[in-house]
Amino acid sequence: MDHPRRRGWAVLRQLAVPALALAVVATLPMTRPEPAPARTPVAQYLPGMAPASVSYGSSGKTVKGQFLSYNDFHGAIDPPAGSGAVVNGTPAGGVEYLATYLKKLRTEAAAEGRKTLTVGAGDLIGATPLVSAAFHDEPTIELMNEVGLQVSSVGNHEFDEGVDELIRMQRGGCHPKDGCQDGDGFGGAKFTYLAANTISKKTGLPILPPIDIKFVDGVPVGFVGLTLEGTPGIVNPAGIQNVRFANEVETANKWGNLLKLFGVKAQVLLVHQGGQQSGSEQVPVPGVSDCNAFSGPIVPIVAGLNPEFRLVVSGHTHRFYSCTLPNSQGTSVVTSAGSNGQLITDIDYAIDRRTGRFAEVTAKNVVVENGVSDGKGGWLKDAAGIYLKNPDTIDAKAKKVADKYRTAVAPIANRVVGSITGDIVRTAGPNGESPLGDVIADAQLAWTKTSAGAQIALMNPGGIRADFDAEASAGGEANGQVTYGEAFTVQPFNNLVVTQTLTGAQLKNVLEQQFVGFGGQTTQRILQVSAGLTYSWDSTAPAGSKVTALAFNNTPIDPAANYQVTTNDFLANGGDGFTNLTLGTGRTTAPGFDVDALIGYLGAGTPVAPGPANRITKIG
C-alpha cells in the first residue's frame, strides 16, 4: 500500500500540469491570507553590498535552497559595448561569462547543501542584437537551455513577433516563413515560460502555463509568472489581437490561492514589471544590491500580494535592486538583476518543513565580470579604449553555441554601412529629446520624403535600444565607421516605415498624448522629432494643453491643414498609447524596415553628426 503522504505529493506533482490547474481555478474560492511573521533586521554591510534579507521564523526543521535569477536578457549573447559595457564601473556581460558565473554560484550553493533553481523574469528575447534576431531569437532560446534556465515569466518583448511566435519559442519547430536557418532544427525552450495573465480571448485561459511547481528535498515551491498588464500599449497591436492581459495582483493572488489550496505555500512571483532606485545625498550612486529611494509600479503590485509570496523576482525597468517591500500582510523580498545578463541575483532561502512556507529569504546581486583586472582596482583596455575580455572565465560550451551563430551572421553584421563623427547617444535631456532620437527621426524623414512626400517624422524613444559608439570595432572597422550589426542593435525591431496624412489638429493631439492624462495615456513618452518641427511643452499645464508654439519650418502649424507624417508601424498602430496616430489617412508603407532607413541615412554621404537635441523646448 502506498504511503498517504507519497500519494499526496504524487497528486500535487500533477498540479504542475496546466490542464488540472485550469480546471480547478474556475471553482476556486477566495481565501483570507494568513498573517506573516514580522521582519527581522539584518546586519550592516558595506554600501551597495547589503543583501535584502527577511527572517520569518521557523517552527523546527528547514529545507535550504538557492534561486539564481536574471531578467531582460534581450539576446545579449555578446558582451554589451559602449556606455553599457560596465555596471557601476565593472565590465560585465556576455553569455559565456553568464554561464560561468551561474555554474560558480551553483557549485558554491551545493557545497552548502543547497539545491539551485534558475529562474527568469521575462524579456529574454525581443529587442535583440542581430546575432539573435537574424534567426528569430532561436540562438537565445538555445543558449538559455545551455545555461540551465528552468522557468521564466514572459515579458512584453516576448510578444514582439506575436503570440504564435512566442508559442513556437516554447514548443519548437521551424519558423513558418524562414524555416530553420541554421540547418539543425529548433527544439524550443527546455525551460517553462509562464504567462498567467495573458489570456486567450477564445478560450478564456492562459496561452501558456500560469504556474510551475518544483520540489526541493521533497518540499514544493510554487511559481506564478506574468507580464505587466500594460503590455498591449508597448508592443505592436497586430501580434496580440487575440489575447488580453489581466491585472497583475488579481492574477497572482488567484493562482497563489490555487497553489495554497493544494498545499504549496512557499510561493515565488516572477513578474515582468519593476521599479528603480534613485541617487540621494547619502547614496549618490546606488549599489547593485541597494534599495535606495526606491519607487515604481512594482511597489503597489507587491503591496497587494498574498503574504505567501515572500519572494518577487521582477524586471522590465532594466534596473538593479534588492529590496524588502510590504505585501498585503507581511514583507516580500523583491529583486531585479538589471539587464543584458550583466548581473545574477543570488537568493538563499529556507523553507519550514512543517508549515511549508519560506522561513528566510536573502538576496544579493552578483556582477558577471568579463574584464581583466589591472591590479590597481581598475580594468585593462586596448588601444581603442575597449575593455579587454578575460579568456580564463569563458564557459566553453556556451561559447561553442554562441560562436555557431556569430560565424553565421558575421558577413552581414560586420558590413560597414556608414559613418558618424562621434558618439551619438540616446540619453534624453530635460526636454525629452536625445541626439540619437533626432538622427533616427531625420533618417525616417529622408527615407520617405521623396517616395511619400513626408514632411515630418516622429520616433518613439523606447524603440532606440543602444547608443552609437564611434570607437567600437566589433568587426575590425575603423573609428567612426558603423556596421550593419551596430545599426541593428540600435533599432532591432524590424518595424515598417509608414507615412500618413494628419491634420494639424491631429498632430497637436498626438503630441499632447505624450503626457499622462490625455487620450488615455498612462506613461509620459516624449517622441523624437525630425528637423523642421519645433514646439514647447509645459509640465505644469493641464493635460491636453501642454504643447504650445507648435511650428513647421518656423511657420505655426495650421490645425486645418494636412501634413504628411512618417512613423514606424508600431506607433501608427497605436503603440505606446499613441492611439491618435491611428486616425491618420492614406497610409503608405516604404520599402524595407526602419533599420534600412537608418542605414540609408548613415551611408548617404558625409559622416553623420549627433542631432542637436534642441527641437523641443521645456518651459515649465
Residue pairs with C-beta under 8 A, 6 or more apart in sequence:
8 263
9 215
9 218
9 220
11 262
12 213
12 220
12 262
12 263
12 264
13 213
13 215
14 20
15 21
15 211
15 213
15 259
15 262
15 264
16 209
16 211
16 212
16 213
18 206
18 209
18 210
18 211
21 209
21 210
21 211
21 255
21 258
22 205
22 206
22 210
24 258
24 261
25 254
25 255
25 258
28 254
28 257
28 258
28 261
30 257
31 257
31 260
31 261
33 306
33 307
33 308
33 328
33 329
34 307
34 329
35 307
35 329
35 330
36 56
36 307
36 310
36 327
36 329
36 330
36 331
37 56
37 57
37 330
39 54
39 55
39 324
39 330
39 331
40 53
40 54
40 55
40 56
40 57
42 50
42 51
42 53
44 50
45 51
47 283
47 287
47 290
48 88
48 283
48 286
48 287
48 288
48 289
48 290
49 287
49 289
49 364
50 289
50 290
50 364
51 289
51 322
51 362
51 363
51 364
52 289
52 291
52 322
52 323
52 324
52 333
52 334
52 335
52 361
52 362
52 363
52 364
53 324
53 333
53 360
53 361
53 362
53 363
54 310
54 324
54 331
54 332
54 333
54 360
54 361
54 362
55 359
55 360
56 310
56 330
56 357
56 358
56 359
56 360
56 361
57 359
58 350
58 352
58 359
58 360
59 352
59 354
59 355
60 352
60 353
60 354
61 352
61 353
61 354
62 350
62 351
62 352
62 353
62 359
62 360
63 216
63 217
63 218
63 219
63 350
63 351
63 353
64 112
64 113
64 114
64 348
64 349
64 350
64 351
65 109
65 114
65 115
65 116
65 117
65 216
65 217
65 221
65 348
65 349
65 350
65 351
66 105
66 106
66 109
66 114
66 115
66 116
66 117
66 346
66 347
66 348
66 349
67 116
67 117
67 118
67 119
67 268
67 311
67 313
67 345
67 347
67 349
68 102
68 105
68 106
68 116
68 117
68 118
68 119
68 344
68 345
68 346
68 347
69 118
69 119
69 120
69 121
69 313
69 335
69 337
69 344
69 345
69 347
70 98
70 120
70 121
70 337
70 341
70 343
70 344
70 345
71 120
71 121
71 122
71 123
71 155
71 272
71 274
71 313
71 314
71 315
71 316
71 336
71 337
71 338
71 339
72 121
72 122
72 123
72 155
72 315
72 316
72 318
72 338
72 339
72 340
73 120
73 123
73 124
73 125
73 140
73 144
73 339
73 340
73 341
74 123
74 124
74 125
74 126
74 127
74 128
74 157
74 339
74 340
74 465
75 124
75 125
75 126
75 127
75 128
75 129
75 131
75 132
75 133
75 137
75 139
75 140
76 93
76 94
76 95
76 128
76 129
76 339
76 340
76 341
76 342
77 94
77 95
77 129
77 131
77 132
77 139
77 140
77 143
77 402
77 405
77 406
78 94
78 95
78 129
78 131
78 402
78 406
78 474
79 85
79 91
79 92
79 93
79 94
79 97
79 370
79 389
80 92
80 93
80 340
80 342
81 386
81 469
81 472
81 474
82 423
82 466
82 467
82 468
82 469
82 472
83 425
83 467
83 469
84 340
84 466
84 467
85 91
85 92
85 93
85 386
85 387
86 92
86 387
87 93
87 288
87 320
87 338
87 342
87 343
87 367
88 285
88 287
88 288
88 367
90 367
90 369
90 371
90 379
91 369
91 370
91 371
91 379
91 387
91 389
92 342
92 343
92 367
92 368
92 369
92 370
92 371
93 340
93 341
93 342
93 368
93 370
94 341
94 368
94 370
94 389
95 143
95 147
95 341
95 398
95 402
96 394
96 395
96 398
96 399
96 402
97 341
97 368
97 369
97 370
97 390
97 393
97 394
97 395
98 147
98 341
98 344
98 368
98 398
99 146
99 147
99 395
99 397
99 398
100 393
100 394
100 395
100 398
101 344
101 366
101 368
101 369
102 118
102 147
102 148
102 344
103 395
105 116
105 344
105 346
105 366
106 116
106 118
106 148
109 115
109 116
109 348
110 116
114 348
115 216
115 217
117 150
117 151
117 214
117 216
117 221
118 147
118 148
118 149
118 150
119 149
119 150
119 151
119 152
119 223
119 268
119 270
119 313
120 144
120 149
120 151
120 152
120 153
120 191
120 270
120 313
121 152
121 153
121 155
121 270
121 271
121 272
121 313
121 314
121 315
121 316
121 336
122 152
122 153
122 154
122 155
122 156
122 157
122 158
122 225
122 227
122 270
122 271
122 272
122 315
122 316
123 155
123 156
123 157
123 158
123 272
123 315
123 316
123 339
124 140
124 141
124 144
124 149
124 152
124 155
124 158
125 132
125 137
125 140
125 141
125 157
125 158
125 160
125 169
126 137
126 155
126 156
126 157
126 158
126 159
126 160
126 161
127 157
127 160
127 465
127 492
127 493
128 137
128 140
128 492
129 485
129 488
129 489
129 492
130 409
130 412
130 413
130 484
130 485
130 488
130 489
130 492
131 139
131 402
131 405
131 406
131 409
131 413
131 485
132 138
132 139
132 140
132 405
133 488
133 492
133 494
134 181
134 405
134 408
134 409
134 412
135 181
135 182
135 405
135 408
135 409
136 161
136 165
136 175
136 178
137 169
138 180
138 182
138 186
139 401
139 402
139 404
139 405
141 169
141 186
141 188
141 189
142 186
142 401
143 398
143 401
143 402
144 152
144 189
144 191
145 189
145 190
145 191
146 397
146 398
146 401
147 398
149 191
150 191
150 192
150 214
151 191
151 192
151 194
151 212
151 214
151 223
151 225
151 270
152 191
152 192
152 193
152 194
152 225
152 270
153 193
153 194
153 195
153 225
153 226
153 227
153 270
153 271
153 272
153 315
154 166
154 193
154 194
154 195
154 198
154 208
154 225
154 226
154 227
154 272
155 227
155 228
155 272
155 315
155 316
156 227
156 228
156 231
156 234
156 235
156 272
156 316
157 235
158 166
158 169
158 193
158 227
159 166
159 231
159 235
159 239
159 240
160 235
160 236
160 239
160 493
161 239
162 236
162 238
162 239
162 240
163 198
163 207
163 239
163 240
163 242
163 243
165 239
166 193
166 207
166 208
167 207
167 208
168 175
168 186
168 188
169 188
169 189
169 193
170 188
170 189
170 192
170 193
170 208
171 188
172 185
172 186
172 187
172 188
172 189
173 186
173 188
174 180
174 185
174 186
175 181
175 186
180 186
181 408
182 404
182 405
182 408
192 209
192 212
193 208
193 209
193 225
194 208
194 209
194 210
194 211
194 212
194 223
194 224
194 225
194 226
194 270
195 206
195 207
195 208
195 209
195 210
195 225
195 226
195 227
196 206
196 210
196 211
196 224
196 225
196 226
196 246
196 251
196 252
196 255
197 206
197 226
197 227
197 229
197 245
197 246
197 247
197 248
197 251
198 206
198 207
198 208
198 226
198 227
198 231
198 243
198 244
198 245
199 205
199 206
199 207
199 243
199 244
199 245
199 246
200 206
200 207
200 242
200 243
201 242
201 243
201 244
202 242
207 243
210 224
210 225
210 226
210 251
210 255
211 222
211 223
211 224
211 225
211 255
211 258
211 259
212 222
212 223
212 225
213 220
213 221
213 222
213 223
213 259
213 264
214 220
214 221
214 223
215 221
216 351
219 266
219 351
219 353
219 356
220 263
220 264
220 266
220 356
221 264
221 266
221 267
221 268
221 351
222 256
222 259
222 264
222 266
222 267
222 268
223 267
223 268
223 269
223 270
224 251
224 252
224 255
224 256
224 259
224 267
224 268
224 269
224 270
224 309
225 269
225 270
225 271
226 248
226 251
226 252
226 269
226 270
226 271
226 272
227 245
227 271
227 272
227 273
228 245
228 248
228 271
228 272
228 273
228 297
228 316
229 245
229 246
229 247
229 248
230 245
230 522
230 523
231 240
231 245
232 240
232 244
232 245
233 522
233 523
233 575
233 576
233 577
234 462
234 575
234 576
235 570
235 575
236 495
236 569
236 570
236 573
236 575
237 573
237 574
237 575
238 569
238 573
248 271
248 273
248 301
249 300
249 301
249 304
249 305
252 269
252 271
252 301
252 305
252 306
252 309
253 304
253 305
253 306
256 267
256 269
256 305
256 306
256 308
256 309
257 306
259 265
259 267
259 308
260 267
260 306
260 308
263 356
264 356
265 308
265 355
265 356
265 357
266 308
266 310
266 351
266 356
266 357
266 358
267 306
267 308
267 309
267 310
267 311
268 309
268 311
268 312
268 313
269 305
269 309
269 311
269 312
269 313
270 313
271 298
271 301
271 312
271 313
271 314
271 315
272 314
272 315
272 316
273 297
273 298
273 301
273 314
273 315
273 316
274 296
274 297
274 298
274 314
274 315
274 316
274 317
274 319
274 336
275 294
275 295
275 296
275 297
275 298
275 299
275 314
275 317
275 319
275 321
275 323
275 334
275 336
276 294
276 295
276 296
276 317
276 319
276 321
277 286
277 290
277 291
277 292
277 293
277 294
277 319
277 320
277 321
278 286
278 292
278 293
278 294
278 295
279 285
279 286
279 292
279 293
280 292
280 293
283 290
283 292
283 293
286 292
286 293
286 321
288 320
288 338
288 343
288 365
288 367
289 320
289 321
289 322
289 363
289 364
289 365
290 321
290 322
291 321
291 322
291 323
291 324
294 321
294 323
294 325
296 317
298 312
298 314
298 325
298 334
299 325
301 312
302 309
302 312
302 325
302 326
302 327
302 332
302 334
303 325
303 326
303 327
303 328
304 327
304 328
305 312
305 327
305 328
305 332
306 327
306 328
306 329
307 327
307 328
307 329
307 330
308 357
309 327
309 332
310 327
310 330
310 331
310 332
310 333
310 357
310 358
310 361
311 332
311 333
311 335
311 347
311 349
311 358
311 361
311 363
312 325
312 332
312 333
312 334
312 335
313 335
313 336
313 345
313 347
314 334
314 335
314 336
315 336
315 337
317 336
318 338
318 339
319 336
319 338
320 336
320 337
320 338
320 343
320 365
321 334
321 335
321 336
321 365
322 333
322 334
322 335
322 345
322 363
322 364
322 365
323 333
323 334
323 335
324 331
324 332
324 333
324 334
325 331
325 332
325 334
326 332
333 347
333 361
333 362
333 363
335 345
335 347
335 363
335 365
336 345
337 343
337 344
337 345
337 365
338 365
341 368
342 367
342 368
343 365
343 366
343 367
343 368
344 365
344 366
344 368
345 363
345 364
345 365
345 366
346 363
346 364
346 365
346 366
347 361
347 362
347 363
348 360
348 361
348 362
348 363
349 358
349 360
349 361
349 362
350 358
350 359
350 360
351 357
351 358
351 359
352 358
352 359
369 390
369 393
370 387
370 389
370 390
370 393
371 379
371 380
371 387
371 388
371 389
371 390
372 379
372 380
372 387
372 388
372 389
372 390
373 379
373 380
374 380
379 387
379 388
380 387
380 388
381 387
381 388
382 388
384 471
384 473
384 479
385 471
386 471
386 472
386 473
409 485
410 475
412 484
412 485
413 474
413 475
413 483
413 484
413 485
413 488
414 474
414 475
414 476
414 477
414 483
414 484
414 485
415 475
415 483
415 484
416 475
416 477
416 481
416 482
416 483
417 482
417 483
417 484
417 487
417 599
417 602
417 603
418 481
418 482
418 487
418 599
418 601
418 602
418 603
418 604
418 607
418 608
419 480
419 481
419 482
419 602
419 603
419 607
419 608
420 468
420 470
420 480
420 482
420 602
420 607
420 608
420 609
420 610
421 470
421 480
421 607
421 608
421 609
421 610
422 470
422 480
422 609
422 610
423 467
423 468
423 469
423 470
423 471
423 610
424 435
424 436
424 439
424 467
424 468
424 608
424 609
424 610
424 611
425 434
425 435
425 436
425 467
425 468
425 610
426 434
426 435
426 436
426 437
426 461
426 464
426 466
426 467
426 490
427 434
427 467
428 434
428 437
428 461
428 526
428 613
429 613
430 618
431 526
431 537
431 613
431 614
431 616
431 617
431 618
432 461
432 514
432 526
432 537
432 616
432 618
433 526
433 528
433 529
433 611
433 613
433 614
433 615
433 616
434 461
434 464
434 528
434 611
434 613
435 610
435 611
435 612
435 613
436 464
436 467
436 468
436 490
436 610
436 611
437 459
437 461
437 464
437 528
437 611
437 613
438 528
438 529
438 530
438 531
438 610
438 611
438 612
438 613
438 615
439 598
439 601
439 608
439 610
439 611
440 459
440 464
440 490
440 491
440 528
440 594
440 598
441 457
441 458
441 459
441 528
441 529
441 530
441 531
441 611
442 457
442 530
442 531
442 601
442 611
443 597
443 598
443 600
443 601
443 602
444 454
444 457
444 459
444 497
444 530
444 566
444 567
444 568
444 594
444 597
444 598
445 454
445 455
445 456
445 457
445 530
445 531
445 566
446 597
446 600
446 601
446 604
447 497
447 566
447 590
447 596
447 597
447 600
447 601
448 454
448 457
448 497
448 499
448 566
448 590
448 597
449 455
451 588
451 590
452 499
452 564
452 566
452 588
452 590
453 499
453 564
454 499
454 564
454 565
454 566
455 532
455 552
455 563
455 564
455 565
456 507
456 529
456 530
456 532
456 533
456 552
456 563
456 564
456 565
456 566
457 529
457 530
457 565
457 566
457 567
458 510
458 527
458 528
458 529
458 530
458 565
458 566
458 567
458 571
459 527
459 528
459 529
459 567
459 568
459 571
460 525
460 527
460 528
460 567
460 568
460 570
460 571
460 575
460 576
460 578
461 525
461 526
461 527
461 528
462 525
462 576
463 491
463 493
463 495
463 568
463 570
463 594
464 490
464 491
464 528
465 489
465 490
465 491
465 492
466 489
466 490
467 490
468 482
468 486
468 490
469 486
470 479
470 480
471 479
472 486
473 479
474 483
474 485
474 486
475 483
475 485
477 483
480 607
482 602
484 599
487 595
487 598
487 599
487 602
488 595
490 595
490 598
491 594
491 595
491 598
492 595
493 568
493 570
493 594
494 593
494 594
494 595
495 568
495 569
495 570
495 593
495 594
496 568
496 569
496 589
496 590
496 593
496 594
497 566
497 567
497 568
497 569
497 589
497 590
497 592
497 593
497 594
497 596
497 597
498 566
498 567
498 568
498 569
498 572
498 587
498 588
498 589
498 590
499 564
499 565
499 566
499 587
499 588
499 590
500 564
500 565
500 572
500 581
500 584
500 585
500 586
500 587
500 588
501 562
501 563
501 564
501 565
501 584
501 585
501 586
502 510
502 562
502 563
502 565
502 581
502 583
502 584
503 559
503 560
503 561
503 562
503 563
504 550
504 557
504 558
504 559
504 560
504 561
504 563
505 559
505 560
506 580
506 583
506 584
507 550
507 557
507 563
507 565
508 547
508 550
508 557
508 559
509 518
509 519
509 580
510 527
510 565
510 578
510 580
510 581
511 527
511 535
511 537
511 547
511 550
512 518
512 519
512 543
512 544
512 545
512 546
512 547
513 519
513 521
513 577
513 578
513 579
513 580
514 521
514 524
514 525
514 526
514 527
514 537
515 521
515 524
515 537
515 539
515 543
515 546
516 522
516 523
516 524
516 543
517 543
517 544
518 543
518 544
518 546
519 577
519 579
519 580
520 577
520 579
521 577
522 577
523 576
523 577
525 576
525 577
526 616
527 571
527 578
529 535
529 615
529 616
530 566
531 615
532 552
532 553
533 551
533 552
533 615
534 549
534 550
534 551
534 552
534 554
534 615
534 616
534 617
535 547
535 548
535 549
535 550
535 551
535 616
535 617
536 547
536 548
536 549
536 616
536 617
536 618
536 619
537 546
537 547
537 548
537 616
537 617
537 618
537 619
538 546
538 548
538 618
538 619
538 620
539 546
539 618
539 620
540 620
541 620
548 619
549 556
549 617
550 556
550 557
551 557
552 563
557 563
565 584
566 590
567 581
568 594
569 589
570 576
571 578
571 581
572 581
572 582
572 584
572 587
573 581
573 582
574 581
574 582
590 597
601 608
602 608
